[in-house]
Amino acid sequence: MNVVQNSQALRVCLLIGSLEFGGAERQVIEMARSFDRRRINPVICTLSDKVPLVENDPETRRILHTISKRGRFDLSAVTRLAGFLRRRKINVVHAFLFDCEIAARLAAPLAGVQVVIASERNADYRRSRLHQCAQLVTKPLFDVMIANSHAGARFNVSTLGLDESRLRVVHNGVDTQRFKPDPAAGPAFRAKFGIGAEEPVVGMAGSFKRQKDHGTFLRMAAKVLESRPDCRFLIAGDLVSDSVDSPVYATEIRELARELKLGDRCLFIGNQLDIPGFFNACDLTALLSLREGTPNVALESMACGRPVIATDIADNSIIIRDGEVGHIVPTGDWAGAANHTLRLLGNPVELQRIGAAAREHVCREFTPARAAAKLAEIYLERYRAKCRPRQMSLQPECW
């Protein structure tokens, strides 16, 4: 990450609740690393001191600031955030996920921030009444919303009545130097869990959220084991810290695994810092979610040369070209997913070919540099549009 700062660059705050294990959190880190410092000077601000993703990342920690939120309805977080934005002379605040969205919209006017960017990281979900009301009331307080999928953009047109002119789509990007085929990483990761080099492995990465539909993955596993009893299944991910339902759902999923008699054929391995090692340990992965935005784990798996079997939701069919870099199945179709898995495991040449095509596809279309450049253009476009009525000068605040 180039940390040379340019005083004439746009000062951008990426605001997120924490830097725990999640797709939005990893994207914030990737974007902060990838911005061209001649144009964008980023800082990351979290509303929690839970930041395990940057424990071993001193470069990102240098631009990290925390404003700890004291409870669910801590209004002081808004005033403290406003003070931080004012002191840092932030030009653009880009907020991720609900709590930060609302905090940013309320704090930005107090701090004199010129541009507020909203985000949509999902699609086709049901907002609570409180969240829907808060979104509608604060809708005039942001400039544009950046969705990471076309499905997410359409969702906000239909549910919030947003004009399409206030929406942009930027798909996620993944670091293809970090996520790459690594002949040593896979066996080393397998060895930690007692998995042999010759055993076929199918992976899933997802926290215990109902939208991830672990049940369909487990039923797929049971079907595959009927024909391939030598196969192993790895599920990476853990509880969602701020979710009351997550422990309940996790208990249900573990009970289903027992009912299906998966035993040691299916391992729940929790959150993993070595995500590239996890993907390299797999022969292929499955993402059988009920809803997503742009799933990082699919891109990361493909960047490691591992094909993905995914459900036909959001932009998955755009990201994962069916039959070329993976396979697309309907939601809940564990039998179809099992059939694709068995065909790929039974044809090593095809498995290697489709994996290589998957990596090439990600390297061409879904890099952090490409995503960061698109975000920078949006920030600059909106900032200049705001400045134009006041006659743009050569001052950093308005050029």
C-alpha positions in Angstrom: 0.0 0.0 0.0 1.4 3.4 -1.0 1.0 5.6 2.0 2.5 8.8 0.5 -0.1 11.5 1.1 -0.9 14.3 -1.3 -2.3 17.4 0.2 -4.3 18.1 -3.0 -5.9 14.7 -3.0 -9.5 14.2 -2.0 -9.8 13.3 1.7 -12.1 10.3 2.0 -13.3 8.5 5.1 -14.4 4.9 4.7 -16.8 4.4 7.7 -17.7 0.8 8.8 -18.9 -0.8 12.0 -15.9 -3.0 12.6 -13.1 -4.9 10.8 -14.2 -8.3 11.8 -14.6 -11.2 9.3 -17.0 -10.2 6.6 -17.2 -9.2 2.9 -17.8 -5.5 3.4 -15.0 -5.3 5.9 -12.5 -6.9 3.6 -13.6 -4.7 0.8 -13.0 -1.5 2.8 -9.5 -2.7 3.5 -8.8 -3.6 -0.1 -10.1 -0.2 -1.3 -8.0 1.7 1.2 -5.0 -0.1 0.0 -5.8 0.4 -3.7 -6.6 4.0 -4.1 -4.2 6.1 -6.1 -2.8 8.4 -3.4 -2.4 11.2 -6.0 -6.2 11.4 -6.1 -7.5 9.9 -2.9 -6.2 10.2 0.7 -8.2 7.6 2.6 -8.8 7.0 6.3 -10.8 4.1 7.8 -13.1 4.8 10.7 -14.8 2.1 12.7 -17.5 2.3 15.3 -16.0 -0.7 17.2 -12.5 -1.7 18.4 -13.1 -5.2 17.0 -10.5 -5.1 14.1 -9.0 -8.6 13.8 -8.6 -8.3 10.0 -5.8 -5.7 10.5 -4.1 -7.3 13.5 -1.1 -8.1 11.3 -1.5 -5.2 8.9 0.5 -2.2 10.2 0.0 -0.2 7.0 -3.8 -0.2 7.3 -3.7 0.4 11.1 -1.8 3.7 10.3 -4.9 5.1 8.6 -7.4 3.5 11.1 -9.4 5.4 13.6 -12.0 4.1 16.1 -15.0 5.8 17.6 -16.5 3.2 19.9 -20.2 3.1 19.8 -21.6 2.7 23.4 -24.8 0.7 22.8 -27.2 0.4 20.0 -28.7 3.9 20.2 -25.6 5.9 21.2 -26.3 9.3 19.7 -23.0 10.6 21.1 -21.3 8.5 18.4 -22.8 10.9 15.8 -21.3 14.0 17.5 -18.0 12.3 18.1 -17.9 11.2 14.4 -18.7 14.7 13.3 -15.8 16.0 15.4 -13.5 13.4 13.8 -14.6 14.3 10.3 -14.2 18.0 11.0 -10.7 17.7 12.5 -9.6 15.6 9.5 -11.2 18.0 7.0 -12.9 15.1 5.3 -14.3 15.9 1.9 -16.2 12.6 1.2 -17.6 10.1 3.7 -18.5 6.7 2.3 -20.5 4.6 4.8 -21.0 0.8 4.8 -23.9 -1.1 6.5 -26.9 0.3 8.3 -25.5 1.8 11.6 -22.7 3.6 9.8 -25.1 4.8 7.0 -27.3 6.6 9.5 -24.4 7.9 11.5 -22.7 9.3 8.5 -25.8 11.0 7.1 -26.4 12.8 10.5 -22.7 13.6 11.2 -21.7 14.9 7.8 -23.8 18.2 7.9 -22.4 18.9 11.4 -18.9 18.5 10.2 -19.2 20.3 6.9 -18.5 17.2 4.8 -19.3 18.0 1.2 -20.2 14.6 -0.1 -22.0 11.6 1.6 -21.9 8.2 -0.2 -24.3 5.5 0.8 -23.8 1.8 0.1 -25.8 -1.3 -0.7 -24.0 -4.6 -0.1 -26.9 -7.0 -0.5 -30.2 -7.4 -2.5 -33.7 -8.6 -2.2 -33.9 -8.7 1.6 -36.5 -7.5 4.0 -35.7 -4.5 6.1 -37.1 -4.1 9.6 -39.7 -1.4 10.0 -37.2 0.7 12.0 -34.5 0.4 9.3 -36.9 1.2 6.5 -38.2 4.3 8.3 -34.6 5.5 9.1 -33.6 5.0 5.5 -36.6 6.9 4.2 -36.2 9.8 6.7 -32.5 10.2 5.9 -32.7 9.6 2.2 -32.2 13.3 1.3 -28.9 13.3 3.4 -26.7 11.4 0.9 -25.6 12.2 -2.6 -25.4 8.8 -4.3 -25.6 5.2 -3.3 -23.0 2.8 -4.6 -24.3 -0.8 -4.8 -21.9 -3.7 -5.4 -24.5 -5.4 -7.7 -27.1 -4.4 -10.2 -29.6 -6.4 -8.2 -28.8 -4.2 -5.1 -29.3 -1.0 -7.1 -32.7 -2.3 -8.4 -33.7 -3.2 -4.9 -33.2 0.4 -3.7 -35.2 1.8 -6.6 -38.1 -0.4 -5.6 -37.9 -0.2 -1.8 -36.8 3.4 -1.3 -38.0 5.0 -4.4 -34.4 6.2 -5.2 -34.0 7.8 -8.6 -31.7 5.8 -10.8 -29.5 9.0 -11.2 -28.5 8.6 -7.5 -27.3 5.0 -8.0 -24.0 3.6 -9.2 -22.8 0.0 -9.4 -19.2 -1.0 -8.6 -18.5 -4.7 -8.3 -16.1 -5.9 -5.6 -12.4 -6.5 -6.4 -10.0 -9.0 -4.8 -6.3 -9.0 -4.5 -5.1 -11.5 -7.1 -1.6 -11.5 -5.8 -2.8 -12.6 -2.3 -5.5 -14.9 -3.7 -3.7 -17.1 -6.2 -3.0 -20.8 -6.8 -0.4 -21.9 -4.3 0.8 -25.5 -4.4 2.3 -25.3 -0.9 -0.6 -23.5 0.9 -3.3 -26.1 0.2 -1.5 -29.1 1.6 -0.4 -27.1 4.7 -3.9 -25.9 5.4 -5.3 -29.5 4.9 -2.7 -30.9 7.3 -4.0 -28.6 10.1 -7.3 -30.5 10.0 -6.0 -34.0 9.2 -7.1 -34.0 5.6 -5.0 -36.1 3.2 -3.5 -34.7 0.0 -5.6 -37.1 -2.2 -9.0 -36.5 -0.5 -11.4 -34.4 -2.6 -12.4 -31.2 -0.7 -15.4 -29.0 -1.2 -15.4 -25.7 0.7 -17.9 -23.1 1.8 -17.1 -19.7 3.4 -19.9 -17.9 5.2 -20.8 -16.7 8.7 -23.8 -18.1 10.5 -26.5 -16.0 8.8 -29.6 -17.5 7.4 -29.1 -15.9 4.0 -26.0 -18.1 3.6 -28.2 -21.3 3.6 -25.8 -23.7 5.1 -28.5 -26.3 5.0 -28.5 -26.6 1.3 -24.7 -27.0 1.4 -25.0 -29.8 4.0 -27.7 -31.6 1.9 -25.5 -31.3 -1.2 -22.6 -32.8 0.9 -24.8 -35.8 1.9 -25.8 -36.4 -1.7 -22.1 -36.2 -2.9 -21.0 -38.7 -0.2 -23.4 -41.3 -1.5 -21.1 -41.6 -4.6 -17.9 -40.2 -3.2 -17.5 -41.3 0.4 -13.9 -40.1 0.3 -14.9 -36.5 -0.1 -14.4 -33.9 2.7 -16.3 -30.7 3.3 -15.0 -27.6 5.0 -17.2 -24.8 6.3 -15.2 -21.6 7.3 -17.1 -18.9 9.2 -18.4 -18.3 12.7 -21.1 -16.4 14.6 -22.1 -12.9 13.7 -21.2 -10.9 16.8 -24.1 -8.4 16.7 -26.8 -10.9 15.7 -29.2 -12.5 18.3 -30.2 -15.1 15.7 -26.8 -16.2 14.7 -26.2 -18.6 17.6 -29.7 -20.0 17.2 -29.1 -20.6 13.5 -25.7 -22.1 14.1 -27.2 -24.7 16.5 -29.8 -25.6 13.9 -27.1 -26.1 11.3 -24.9 -28.3 13.5 -27.9 -30.4 14.4 -28.8 -30.8 10.7 -25.2 -32.0 10.1 -25.7 -34.6 12.8 -29.1 -35.7 11.3 -27.5 -36.1 7.9 -24.8 -38.3 9.6 -22.0 -36.2 8.0 -19.6 -36.9 10.9 -16.0 -36.0 10.3 -16.7 -35.8 6.6 -17.9 -32.2 7.2 -15.8 -29.9 9.5 -16.9 -26.5 10.9 -13.6 -24.7 11.1 -14.6 -21.2 12.2 -13.1 -18.0 11.1 -9.8 -18.3 9.3 -7.2 -15.6 8.8 -5.5 -17.7 6.2 -8.3 -17.5 3.7 -6.0 -18.0 0.6 -4.9 -21.2 2.3 -8.5 -22.3 2.8 -9.3 -21.8 -0.9 -6.2 -23.6 -2.0 -7.0 -26.5 0.2 -10.3 -26.9 -1.7 -10.8 -28.5 -5.1 -13.9 -26.3 -5.6 -16.3 -24.3 -3.5 -20.0 -23.8 -3.2 -21.9 -20.5 -2.4 -25.5 -21.5 -2.1 -26.9 -18.3 -0.5 -30.4 -17.1 -0.7 -29.2 -13.5 -1.3 -25.9 -11.7 -1.8 -24.5 -8.5 -3.4 -21.2 -9.3 -5.0 -19.8 -12.2 -3.0 -16.2 -11.7 -2.2 -15.7 -15.4 -1.4 -16.7 -16.4 -4.9 -14.2 -14.0 -6.4 -11.5 -15.1 -3.9 -12.1 -18.8 -4.7 -11.9 -18.2 -8.4 -8.7 -16.0 -8.0 -7.2 -19.1 -6.4 -8.2 -21.2 -9.4 -11.0 -22.9 -7.7 -14.4 -23.1 -9.5 -17.5 -22.0 -7.7 -21.0 -23.5 -7.7 -23.4 -20.7 -6.8 -27.1 -19.9 -6.7 -28.7 -17.8 -9.3 -29.1 -14.7 -7.2 -28.1 -11.0 -7.4 -25.3 -10.7 -10.0 -23.9 -14.2 -9.6 -24.6 -15.1 -13.2 -22.6 -12.1 -14.3 -19.7 -12.8 -12.0 -19.7 -16.6 -12.5 -20.3 -17.4 -16.1 -22.2 -20.7 -16.1 -20.2 -23.6 -17.5 -17.1 -21.3 -18.2 -15.7 -20.4 -14.7 -18.2 -22.3 -12.5 -21.8 -23.3 -12.4 -25.1 -21.6 -11.5 -28.0 -23.4 -9.8 -31.4 -22.3 -8.5 -31.7 -21.5 -4.8 -32.2 -24.6 -2.6 -31.1 -26.9 -5.4 -28.8 -29.2 -3.4 -29.2 -32.0 -5.9 -28.1 -29.9 -8.9 -25.1 -28.6 -6.9 -24.2 -32.2 -6.0 -24.4 -33.2 -9.6 -22.0 -30.4 -10.7 -19.7 -31.3 -7.8 -19.5 -34.9 -8.8 -18.9 -34.2 -12.5 -16.0 -31.8 -11.7 -14.4 -34.1 -9.1 -14.7 -37.0 -11.6 -13.0 -35.1 -14.4 -9.7 -33.6 -13.1 -8.9 -32.2 -16.6 -12.1 -30.2 -16.7 -11.7 -29.2 -13.1 -8.3 -27.7 -13.9 -9.5 -26.0 -17.1 -12.5 -24.3 -15.5 -10.3 -23.3 -12.5 -7.7 -21.6 -14.7 -10.5 -19.8 -16.6 -12.0 -18.6 -13.3 -8.7 -17.1 -12.3 -8.2 -15.4 -15.6 -11.7 -14.0 -15.4 -11.1 -12.4 -12.0 -7.7 -11.0 -12.9 -9.3 -9.3 -15.9 -12.5 -8.0 -14.5 -12.5 -7.9 -10.6 -9.3 -6.4 -9.2 -9.2 -3.9 -6.4 -7.4 -1.4 -8.6 -10.3 -1.5 -11.1 -12.9 -1.1 -8.3 -10.9 1.6 -6.5 -10.5 3.6 -9.8 -14.3 3.5 -10.3 -15.0 4.6 -6.7 -12.5 7.5 -7.1 -14.2 8.7 -10.2 -17.6 8.7 -8.4 -16.1 10.6 -5.4 -14.5 13.2 -7.6 -17.5 13.6 -9.9 -19.8 14.2 -6.9 -17.4 16.5 -5.2 -16.9 18.7 -8.3 -20.6 18.8 -8.8 -21.1 20.1 -5.3 -18.4 22.7 -5.7 -19.5 24.0 -9.1 -22.3 26.2 -7.8 -19.7 28.0 -5.5 -17.2 28.5 -8.4 -14.5 26.0 -8.1 -11.2 27.5 -6.9 -7.7 26.0 -6.5 -8.2 25.4 -2.8 -8.1 21.8 -1.6 -11.6 22.1 -0.3 -13.0 22.8 -3.7 -11.0 22.3 -6.9 
